């Protein structure tokens, strides 16, 4: 309501107008937006199928174990995400202006912060037993090996998160579409296979494996783009 009043009176000369919309850009904007939607959808699918598969091969109690460990270790991931989130638009502007010096310097700085994220994650894993006890008491017991497995899963999420943030800002998402498509369709059978052999840890390792693949390709693409050596699919 306040925006309507301000644009209708005080800022009438700069008020948005439907007549000024240039639909020539609609295809590119909608196309890129749909790609971001697909990537986020794939992330949700991978995470939610973990819960479903764990329920099927183990029990709902094991789903709780996985989610408690994930939420606890996500403290480091959320902190890291808060730091890197503003860089999406910053990389968009820098790439348009072809400011490769700034981008290279910033990526180096962000990777140093990634190292701090890894240290924080290691500390959370190390003191997880004490944290679980203070948080939940004796209501649920989470084996240390599961915490380690979830820790590696969260580590992969952090690495992927950093480099996809850069690629999303630059608008180069073809590699993500392909790798997330692979992960979405192949995660379920692999998780079922590993889950039957290694229980809940097998399911977690399946997700970690695909995020490891995604991290490999996204890190390589960022490096190629910053060195101006990205060609063909690496530049899309």
C-alpha positions in Angstrom: 0.0 0.0 0.0 2.8 2.4 0.9 4.5 1.7 -2.5 1.3 2.4 -4.3 0.8 5.7 -2.5 4.4 6.9 -3.1 4.5 6.0 -6.8 1.0 7.4 -7.3 1.9 10.8 -5.8 5.5 11.7 -4.7 7.4 9.5 -7.2 4.8 9.5 -10.0 7.5 10.4 -12.6 9.5 7.2 -11.9 6.5 4.9 -11.3 6.7 1.5 -13.0 4.6 1.3 -16.1 3.4 -1.8 -18.0 3.8 0.1 -21.2 7.5 0.4 -20.6 8.1 -3.3 -20.4 10.3 -4.6 -23.1 9.2 -8.2 -23.9 12.2 -8.8 -26.1 14.1 -9.7 -23.0 11.3 -12.0 -21.6 12.6 -15.2 -23.3 16.1 -14.8 -21.8 14.8 -13.9 -18.4 12.2 -16.6 -18.2 14.6 -19.2 -19.7 17.3 -18.5 -17.1 14.8 -18.3 -14.3 13.4 -21.7 -15.3 16.9 -23.2 -15.1 17.4 -21.8 -11.6 14.0 -23.3 -10.7 15.0 -26.7 -12.0 18.3 -26.7 -10.1 16.5 -25.8 -6.8 13.9 -28.5 -7.5 16.7 -31.1 -8.0 18.3 -30.1 -4.7 15.0 -30.7 -2.9 14.4 -34.0 -4.7 17.8 -35.3 -3.7 17.3 -34.3 0.0 13.8 -35.5 0.3 14.5 -38.8 -1.4 17.1 -39.4 1.2 14.4 -39.3 3.9 12.1 -41.6 1.9 14.7 -44.2 1.1 16.0 -44.2 4.7 12.4 -44.9 5.8 12.1 -47.8 3.4 15.4 -49.5 4.1 15.6 -48.7 7.8 13.0 -47.0 9.9 11.5 -43.5 10.6 13.8 -43.4 13.6 16.8 -43.4 11.3 15.2 -40.5 9.3 15.2 -38.6 12.6 18.9 -39.5 13.2 19.8 -38.2 9.7 17.8 -35.0 10.0 19.2 -34.2 13.5 22.7 -34.6 12.3 22.0 -32.6 9.2 20.4 -29.7 11.0 23.2 -29.6 13.6 26.0 -29.5 11.0 24.0 -27.1 8.8 24.9 -24.4 11.4 28.2 -24.1 9.5 26.5 -24.3 6.1 24.0 -21.6 6.9 26.7 -19.3 8.3 28.7 -19.8 5.1 25.7 -19.3 2.9 24.8 -16.0 4.6 28.4 -14.8 3.8 28.4 -15.8 0.1 24.8 -15.0 -0.8 25.4 -11.2 -1.6 28.1 -12.1 -4.1 25.5 -13.5 -6.7 24.6 -9.9 -7.9 28.2 -8.7 -7.4 29.5 -11.3 -9.9 26.7 -10.4 -12.3 27.9 -6.8 -12.4 31.6 -7.7 -12.5 31.1 -10.1 -15.4 29.1 -7.6 -17.4 31.9 -5.1 -16.9 34.5 -7.7 -17.6 36.2 -7.0 -14.3 38.2 -10.3 -14.2 40.7 -8.9 -11.7 38.0 -8.3 -9.1 36.4 -11.7 -9.8 39.7 -13.6 -9.4 40.6 -11.7 -6.2 37.1 -12.3 -4.8 37.1 -16.0 -5.6 40.4 -16.4 -3.8 39.0 -14.7 -0.8 35.8 -16.7 -0.8 37.8 -19.9 -1.0 39.7 -18.8 2.1 36.3 -18.4 3.8 35.5 -21.9 2.5 38.5 -23.2 4.4 37.2 -21.6 7.6 33.8 -23.2 6.9 35.6 -26.6 6.7 37.4 -25.9 10.0 34.1 -25.0 11.6 32.5 -28.2 10.2 35.3 -30.3 11.6 34.8 -28.7 15.0 31.1 -29.4 14.9 31.7 -33.0 14.1 34.4 -33.3 16.8 32.1 -32.0 19.5 28.9 -33.5 18.1 28.3 -36.0 21.0 28.4 -33.2 23.6 26.1 -31.0 21.4 23.6 -33.8 20.8 23.5 -34.5 24.5 22.9 -30.8 25.4 20.3 -30.5 22.7 18.4 -33.8 23.0 19.5 -35.4 26.1 19.0 -39.2 25.9 16.0 -39.0 23.6 18.0 -40.1 20.5 21.5 -41.6 20.0 23.3 -40.6 16.9 26.4 -42.8 16.0 29.5 -40.8 15.4 30.1 -42.5 12.0 26.7 -41.1 10.8 27.8 -37.6 11.9 31.0 -38.0 9.9 29.0 -39.2 6.8 26.6 -36.3 7.1 29.6 -34.0 7.7 31.1 -35.0 4.3 27.7 -34.5 2.7 27.4 -31.0 4.1 31.0 -30.3 3.0 30.1 -31.1 -0.5 27.1 -28.8 -0.3 29.3 -26.0 0.9 31.8 -26.4 -2.0 29.0 -26.7 -4.6 27.1 -23.8 -3.0 30.1 -21.4 -3.3 30.8 -22.2 -7.0 27.2 -22.3 -8.1 26.7 -18.9 -6.5 29.4 -17.6 -8.8 28.1 -19.4 -11.9 24.5 -18.3 -11.2 25.7 -14.7 -11.0 27.5 -15.0 -14.3 24.6 -16.9 -15.8 26.5 -20.0 -16.8 24.3 -22.9 -15.7 24.4 -25.5 -18.4 26.9 -27.7 -16.5 24.6 -27.5 -13.5 21.6 -28.6 -15.4 23.4 -31.6 -16.8 25.0 -32.7 -13.5 21.9 -32.1 -11.5 19.8 -34.1 -14.0 22.2 -37.0 -13.6 22.0 -36.7 -9.9 18.2 -36.5 -9.8 17.7 -39.7 -11.9 20.7 -41.8 -10.7 20.6 -40.9 -6.9 17.6 -43.1 -6.1 18.9 -46.4 -7.5 22.4 -45.8 -6.2 21.0 -44.8 -2.8 18.8 -48.0 -2.7 21.8 -50.1 -3.7 24.2 -48.6 -1.1 21.5 -48.4 1.5 20.9 -52.1 1.4 24.6 -52.8 1.8 25.6 -50.0 4.3 22.3 -49.0 5.8 21.7 -45.2 6.4 25.3 -44.4 5.7 25.0 -45.8 2.2 22.1 -43.4 1.4 24.1 -40.5 2.6 27.2 -41.5 0.6 25.1 -41.7 -2.5 24.1 -38.0 -2.2 27.7 -37.1 -1.3 29.0 -38.9 -4.4 26.8 -36.9 -6.8 27.6 -33.6 -5.0 31.2 -34.5 -5.4 30.7 -34.9 -9.1 28.8 -31.6 -9.3 31.6 -29.8 -7.3 34.3 -31.1 -9.6 32.6 -29.7 -12.7 31.5 -26.4 -11.1 35.0 -25.7 -9.7 36.5 -26.5 -13.1 34.0 -24.2 -14.9 34.7 -21.3 -12.5 38.4 -21.7 -13.0 38.1 -21.8 -16.8 35.8 -18.8 -16.9 38.1 -16.7 -14.8 41.1 -17.6 -17.0 39.0 -16.8 -20.1 39.6 -20.4 -21.3 36.0 -21.6 -21.2 34.7 -22.8 -24.6 31.7 -24.7 -25.8 29.6 -26.2 -22.9 32.0 -24.7 -20.3 30.9 -21.2 -21.5 27.2 -21.8 -21.3 
